[in-house]
Amino acid sequence: MDEKDRASDHERWARLRFAVVGALLVAPPEPGELRAAIAALAGRTWRHPVSGEPVRFGFSTVERWYYTARAAGADPVGALRSRRRADAGRHRRFGERLRAVLRGLYQAHPSWSVQLHVDNLAVLVADDASLGPMPSYATVRRYLQANGLRRRARRRRDTPGALAAERHLATREVRSYELAHVNALWHADFHVGSHRVVDAKGRYHRAHLLGILDDCSRLCCHAQWYLAEDAERFVHGLSQALQKRGLPRALLTDNGGAETAAEVTEGLARLGVVHETTLPYSAYQNAKQEVLWAQVEGRLLAMLEGVEPLTLQVLNDATLAWVEREYHRRVHDELGCSPLERFRTGPDVARECPDAAALRRAFRAHTTRTQRRSDGTCTVLGTRFEVPSRFRHIQRLALRYARWDLSSIDLIDPRTEQPVAVLRPLDKTRNAERGRRALEPVNETGTGAAVSGADAGIAPLLEQLMAEYAATGLPPAYLPFDPQDHDS
């Protein structure tokens, strides 16, 4: 039996005492024979309940145990337990003033060790005799433990976020939680891996893993490594998770710049996903992610130690295989089943995910710009965009854009929040080569205007062919190229 599973010292003493006198209770001696029976028990050798060494007990001790157990009635073992001291927990040599001084020291310096508190308290006691005698180290330690004054990590910054996290941890319980429905809550976070990857130019980078985890089933909705951590990559990974698993009800992230960018927060709101954030410096609130990182480091990356050089593609291929073939199929200790089984069988509250184009347009930030009346353009992040002439009467334009993709932005009807046109960057060269088009009639409502051929998107036939090719399951016959990854 493990040491932690053994009974307490008080309980083991009570059981030994009952074992010594138990025979007298089972078969009471005849009148006149009790003294000889107690003397026989006192002459025997017993095993000490704590140390295991041989021990003997005196006649009066065994006699007292016998009469105590006989008078106990229904609980003789309980009656034989050692009595609690009447002054237990009262700190007789620890006066109220001295306790107040110690509490003040702790409030000012919660990161101090017990020994450091004792040393500083001794200086105060030496300077002020009215505080009373100096308690021992053990007394101070017991007092701090009994009042929940445990040592805390030293605060890194005196920022409002750090102070709020410290107050929250000091006044609120830390409890494990789990939602009862699949896709009710997702966790999302970045993790900097311990292995470096090399790019096509021979430069080494720290890879950042974006992991998105379902709270109820612990299923990894999507995991992908990137060379940087920003809003563009967060949206890229999150969009894949949404297309794989559906729209969750809520998403929990930390307060990093990637997770709190306007494109992310506004996009989640448009998709009807509640965005929750943890307190700053409170990683324990997203502990399920930390458990996933431990498995990534301890199993996945450990099996890639012999791969040199390690590229981003190899790392992502290995991660996808490990997640789908091992992590999802291993029995989870807390769940009692695999994450994949829990995800399939649990009650699900997911909603249907829109297509890729709708997702790209959802994760855009909202802004307003004044239209230049001279040439019908507006400027966003240093790029000028042409406004269709049918909207020339609008002075203040409501727009949506993504900082990483200025190939097009959306013109929004501020009353319905629906896109009414796609704005393209100004092409001065093309405008110089062609004649001026006739002005389109102004739409009084600002909505329902016909979309021009340049804004009509992919032709229906080509869109059908692309859908049929995707349905075959064959990978695209080209190698993706991300210039940002190669230039970083």
C-alpha positions in Angstrom: 0.0 0.0 0.0 1.3 3.5 -0.8 2.2 5.8 2.0 -0.6 8.2 1.0 -3.2 5.4 1.3 -2.2 4.5 4.9 -4.3 5.5 7.8 -3.2 8.4 10.0 -1.0 7.9 13.0 -4.0 8.6 15.3 -6.1 6.0 13.5 -3.4 3.4 13.6 -2.8 4.0 17.4 -6.6 3.5 18.0 -6.6 0.3 16.0 -3.6 -1.1 18.0 -5.2 -0.2 21.3 -8.4 -1.9 20.2 -6.4 -5.0 19.1 -4.7 -5.1 22.6 -8.0 -5.1 24.6 -10.3 -6.6 21.9 -9.9 -10.1 23.2 -11.2 -9.0 26.7 -14.3 -7.5 25.0 -15.0 -10.6 22.9 -14.6 -13.1 25.8 -14.9 -11.2 29.1 -12.9 -12.8 31.9 -14.7 -14.5 34.8 -15.0 -12.7 38.1 -11.6 -12.4 39.7 -9.6 -13.2 36.6 -9.6 -9.7 34.9 -6.4 -8.6 36.7 -4.5 -11.7 35.5 -5.8 -11.2 31.9 -4.6 -7.6 31.8 -1.2 -8.6 33.3 -0.8 -11.2 30.5 -1.6 -8.5 27.8 0.9 -6.1 29.5 3.6 -8.8 29.3 3.2 -9.3 25.6 5.3 -7.6 22.9 3.4 -5.5 20.3 4.4 -3.8 17.1 4.6 0.0 17.2 1.9 1.4 14.9 4.2 4.1 13.3 7.8 2.8 13.5 7.1 -0.9 13.4 9.5 -1.5 16.3 8.6 -3.9 19.2 6.9 -2.2 22.1 5.2 -3.2 25.4 2.6 -1.4 27.4 2.2 -1.1 31.2 -0.6 -2.7 33.3 -2.3 0.6 34.1 -2.2 1.6 30.4 -3.9 -1.6 29.2 -6.4 -1.4 32.1 -7.4 2.2 31.1 -7.8 1.2 27.4 -10.0 -1.7 28.5 -12.4 0.3 30.6 -12.5 3.1 27.9 -13.4 0.7 25.1 -16.0 -1.1 27.3 -17.7 2.1 28.1 -17.7 3.4 24.5 -20.6 1.4 23.3 -21.0 1.4 19.5 -17.6 3.0 18.7 -14.8 1.5 20.8 -12.1 2.3 18.2 -13.2 6.0 18.2 -13.0 6.2 21.9 -9.5 4.9 21.9 -8.2 7.6 19.5 -5.9 10.2 21.0 -7.7 13.2 22.3 -7.2 16.6 20.5 -5.5 19.2 22.7 -7.8 21.8 24.0 -5.5 24.6 22.7 -4.9 23.0 19.3 -4.8 25.6 16.6 -4.8 28.6 19.0 -1.1 29.5 18.7 -0.5 30.1 22.4 2.8 31.8 21.8 1.6 33.8 18.8 -0.3 36.9 19.9 -2.9 38.8 18.0 -0.7 41.8 17.3 2.1 39.6 16.1 -0.2 37.7 13.8 -1.4 41.0 12.4 2.2 42.0 11.7 2.8 38.7 9.9 -0.3 39.1 7.8 0.9 42.6 6.9 4.2 41.2 5.8 2.5 38.6 3.7 0.2 41.1 2.0 3.2 43.2 1.1 5.4 40.3 0.1 3.4 37.2 -0.9 6.4 35.8 -2.8 8.6 35.5 0.3 9.5 32.1 1.7 8.5 31.1 5.2 12.1 31.5 6.4 12.3 35.0 5.0 9.0 35.9 6.8 10.5 34.4 10.0 13.7 36.4 9.7 12.0 39.7 9.1 9.5 39.0 11.9 12.4 38.4 14.3 13.8 41.8 13.5 10.4 43.5 14.3 10.0 41.5 17.5 13.5 42.5 18.6 12.7 46.2 18.0 9.3 46.1 19.7 9.0 44.0 22.9 5.3 44.7 23.1 4.7 42.2 20.3 5.5 39.3 22.6 7.9 36.4 22.3 9.2 35.3 18.9 7.4 32.1 17.7 9.4 29.3 16.1 9.7 28.6 12.4 7.3 25.7 12.7 4.7 27.9 14.4 4.9 30.5 11.7 4.7 27.9 8.9 1.6 26.2 10.5 -0.1 29.6 10.9 0.5 30.5 7.3 -0.7 27.1 6.0 -3.8 27.2 8.3 -4.9 30.5 6.9 -4.2 29.7 3.2 -1.3 32.2 3.0 0.7 30.2 0.6 3.7 31.5 -1.3 3.0 33.0 -4.7 5.1 33.6 -7.7 6.7 37.1 -7.8 4.7 39.5 -9.9 6.5 40.3 -13.2 4.8 43.6 -13.9 2.7 46.1 -12.0 0.3 46.4 -14.9 -3.5 46.5 -14.3 -3.8 43.0 -15.9 -1.2 41.5 -13.6 -2.8 43.1 -10.5 -6.3 41.9 -11.6 -5.0 38.3 -12.1 -3.4 38.4 -8.7 -6.5 39.6 -7.0 -8.6 37.0 -8.8 -6.3 34.2 -7.7 -6.3 35.4 -4.1 -10.1 35.7 -3.8 -11.5 33.1 -6.1 -11.4 29.3 -6.2 -9.5 27.5 -9.0 -11.7 24.6 -10.1 -11.6 22.2 -13.0 -14.5 22.4 -15.4 -16.0 20.7 -18.5 -18.9 21.5 -20.6 -21.5 18.9 -21.2 -22.0 19.4 -25.0 -19.6 18.9 -27.9 -18.7 22.1 -29.7 -20.1 24.2 -26.9 -16.6 25.7 -26.2 -13.3 25.6 -28.0 -9.9 26.5 -26.7 -7.4 28.1 -29.0 -3.8 29.1 -28.4 -0.3 29.2 -29.9 2.6 27.2 -28.6 6.3 27.8 -29.4 7.8 24.4 -30.1 11.2 23.3 -28.8 12.4 22.2 -32.3 13.5 24.7 -34.9 12.6 24.3 -38.6 14.6 25.4 -41.6 13.2 27.3 -44.6 14.1 27.1 -48.3 16.8 29.7 -47.8 18.5 27.7 -45.1 17.4 30.0 -42.2 16.2 28.5 -38.9 13.0 29.5 -37.2 11.0 28.8 -34.1 7.8 27.1 -35.2 4.5 28.2 -33.6 1.8 25.6 -33.2 -1.8 26.8 -33.3 -4.0 24.2 -31.5 -7.7 24.4 -31.3 -9.3 22.0 -28.8 -12.9 21.1 -28.0 -13.6 21.4 -24.3 -16.1 18.5 -23.9 -14.3 15.8 -26.0 -10.7 17.2 -25.9 -10.7 16.6 -29.7 -8.1 18.6 -31.6 -10.3 20.5 -34.1 -7.2 21.6 -36.0 -3.4 21.9 -35.4 -0.9 23.6 -37.7 2.6 25.0 -37.3 3.5 28.4 -38.6 6.7 30.5 -38.7 5.0 33.4 -36.8 2.1 34.2 -34.6 -0.2 36.8 -35.9 -3.9 37.4 -36.7 -3.6 36.2 -40.3 -2.3 32.8 -39.3 -4.8 32.6 -36.5 -7.7 33.2 -38.9 -6.1 30.7 -41.4 -6.0 27.9 -38.8 -9.3 28.8 -37.2 -11.1 28.8 -40.5 -9.9 25.3 -41.2 -11.1 24.1 -37.8 -14.6 25.6 -38.5 -14.8 23.9 -41.9 -13.8 20.6 -40.4 -16.0 20.6 -37.3 -18.7 23.2 -37.7 -19.3 26.5 -35.8 -18.9 26.2 -32.0 -20.9 28.3 -29.6 -18.0 29.9 -27.8 -14.2 30.3 -28.2 -11.8 30.8 -25.3 -8.4 32.4 -26.0 -5.8 34.4 -24.2 -5.3 38.1 -24.7 -2.6 37.9 -27.3 -2.5 40.4 -30.2 -3.3 37.6 -32.7 -6.4 36.5 -30.8 -7.8 39.9 -30.0 -7.3 41.5 -33.4 -10.3 43.4 -34.8 -10.5 40.9 -37.7 -10.8 38.0 -35.2 -13.2 39.5 -32.7 -15.5 41.0 -35.3 -15.5 37.9 -37.4 -16.5 35.7 -34.5 -19.3 38.1 -33.7 -20.6 37.9 -37.2 -20.5 34.1 -37.1 -22.4 34.0 -33.8 -19.5 32.7 -31.7 -19.0 34.1 -28.2 -15.4 35.1 -27.7 -14.1 34.7 -24.2 -10.6 35.6 -23.0 -8.6 34.6 -20.0 -7.3 37.0 -17.4 -3.7 38.2 -18.1 -1.0 36.1 -16.5 -3.6 33.3 -15.8 -2.5 30.4 -17.9 -4.3 28.0 -15.6 -7.6 29.1 -17.0 -6.7 27.4 -20.2 -5.1 24.4 -18.7 -6.5 21.9 -21.2 -4.3 23.6 -23.8 -1.3 23.1 -21.5 -2.0 19.4 -21.3 -2.0 19.2 -25.1 1.3 21.0 -25.3 2.9 18.6 -22.9 1.8 15.7 -25.1 3.1 17.5 -28.2 6.5 18.0 -26.7 6.7 14.6 -24.9 5.5 12.4 -27.8 5.3 14.1 -31.1 8.4 16.3 -31.1 10.4 13.6 -29.2 9.9 11.3 -32.2 11.3 14.0 -34.5 14.6 14.5 -32.7 16.5 12.6 -35.3 15.1 14.5 -38.3 17.7 17.0 -39.6 16.9 19.3 -41.2 13.3 19.6 -40.1 11.1 21.6 -42.5 7.7 23.1 -41.8 6.0 20.8 -44.2 7.5 17.6 -42.6 6.5 19.0 -39.2 2.9 19.7 -40.3 2.6 16.3 -42.0 3.8 14.5 -38.8 1.6 16.5 -36.6 -1.5 15.7 -38.7 -0.7 12.0 -38.6 -0.1 12.0 -34.9 -3.3 13.9 -34.1 -5.5 11.8 -36.2 -4.0 8.4 -35.7 -2.8 8.5 -32.0 -4.1 11.5 -30.0 -7.7 11.2 -31.2 -7.8 7.4 -30.7 -6.0 6.9 -27.3 -8.2 6.5 -24.2 -8.3 9.8 -22.3 -7.8 9.2 -18.5 -10.5 11.6 -17.4 -13.0 10.8 -20.2 -12.7 7.0 -20.0 -12.8 6.9 -23.8 -11.0 8.4 -26.7 -11.6 12.0 -27.7 -12.9 10.9 -31.1 -15.4 8.6 -29.5 -16.6 11.3 -27.1 -16.9 13.8 -30.0 -19.0 11.4 -32.1 -21.3 10.2 -29.3 -21.7 13.3 -27.2 -24.6 15.7 -27.5 -23.5 18.2 -30.2 -24.5 21.9 -30.4 -22.4 22.8 -33.5 -23.9 24.8 -36.4 -23.2 24.5 -40.1 -20.2 26.4 -41.2 -20.4 28.7 -44.2 -18.2 28.2 -47.2 -14.6 29.4 -47.5 -15.4 32.6 -49.3 -18.0 33.6 -46.6 -15.4 32.8 -43.9 -12.8 35.0 -45.5 -15.3 37.9 -45.7 -16.4 37.4 -42.2 -12.9 37.8 -40.6 -12.5 41.4 -41.6 -12.3 44.6 -39.6 -14.9 47.4 -39.9 -13.9 50.9 -40.7 -15.3 54.0 -42.3 -13.7 56.3 -44.9 -14.7 59.5 -46.7 -15.1 59.1 -50.5 -13.0 61.4 -52.7 -15.6 63.2 -54.8 -13.0 64.0 -57.4 -12.3 60.5 -58.6 -14.6 58.2 -56.5 -11.9 56.5 -54.5 -11.1 55.8 -50.8 -7.9 54.9 -49.0 -7.4 52.0 -46.6 -3.9 51.4 -45.1 -2.3 53.4 -47.8 -4.0 51.6 -50.7 -6.6 53.4 -52.8 -9.7 51.6 -53.9 -12.2 52.4 -56.7 -15.8 52.9 -55.6 -18.5 52.0 -58.2 -20.1 55.1 -59.6 -23.6 54.0 -58.5 -22.4 54.7 -54.9 -20.9 58.2 -55.7 -23.6 59.8 -53.6 -22.4 58.2 -50.4 -20.0 60.5 -48.5 -19.1 58.2 -45.6 -18.3 54.7 -46.7 -18.7 51.7 -44.4 -15.9 49.2 -45.2 -14.6 45.8 -44.1 -11.0 44.8 -44.8 -8.3 42.4 -43.6 -4.8 43.8 -43.1 -3.1 40.9 -44.7 -5.3 40.8 -47.8 -5.9 44.2 -49.5 -6.7 42.6 -52.9 -10.3 43.6 -52.2 -12.4 45.1 -49.5 -16.2 45.1 -49.0 -18.5 48.0 -49.1 -21.2 47.6 -46.4 -24.7 48.8 -46.0 -24.5 50.3 -42.4 -28.2 49.6 -41.8 -28.2 45.9 -42.7 -24.5 45.1 -42.2 -24.6 43.3 -45.5 -22.0 43.6 -48.3 -23.3 45.5 -51.3 -20.1 45.7 -53.5 -16.5 44.6 -53.7 -14.0 47.3 -54.0 -10.7 46.7 -56.0 -7.4 48.6 -55.7 -7.1 51.6 -58.0 -5.4 50.6 -61.3 -4.1 53.9 -62.8 -2.5 52.2 -65.8 -5.7 50.5 -66.9 -7.6 53.7 -66.4 -5.2 55.4 -68.7 -5.6 52.9 -71.5 -9.4 52.8 -71.7 -12.2 55.4 -72.1 -14.3 56.6 -69.4 -17.4 54.6 -68.6 -20.9 56.2 -68.4 -22.1 56.9 -64.8 -24.4 54.2 -63.5 -27.7 55.3 -62.1 -27.6 56.0 -58.3 -29.4 53.4 -56.2 -31.5 55.4 -53.7 -31.5 52.6 -51.2 -27.8 51.8 -51.5 -28.6 48.1 -51.7 -29.7 45.6 -54.3 -27.5 47.1 -57.0 -26.5 44.7 -59.8 -23.0 43.3 -59.5 -20.7 44.2 -62.4 -18.9 41.5 -64.5 -15.6 42.3 -62.7 -17.3 41.6 -59.3 -19.4 38.6 -60.3 -16.8 36.1 -59.1 -16.1 32.7 -60.6 -18.3 31.6 -63.5 -20.9 29.0 -62.5 -19.4 26.3 -64.8 -15.9 26.7 -63.5 -17.2 26.8 -59.9 -19.0 23.4 -60.6 -15.8 21.9 -62.1 -13.8 23.0 -59.1 -16.4 21.5 -56.7 -16.4 18.2 -58.6 -12.6 18.1 -58.5 -12.5 18.8 -54.7 -15.1 16.0 -54.2 -12.7 13.4 -55.6 -10.4 13.9 -52.6 -7.3 14.3 -54.8 -4.8 16.9 -53.6 -4.2 19.9 -55.8 -1.5 19.2 -58.3 0.8 22.0 -57.2 2.9 23.0 -54.2 1.5 25.8 -52.1 3.8 28.8 -51.8 3.5 31.4 -49.1 5.8 34.3 -49.8 5.4 35.6 -46.2 6.8 32.3 -44.8 9.9 32.5 -47.1 10.5 36.2 -46.4 10.2 35.9 -42.7 
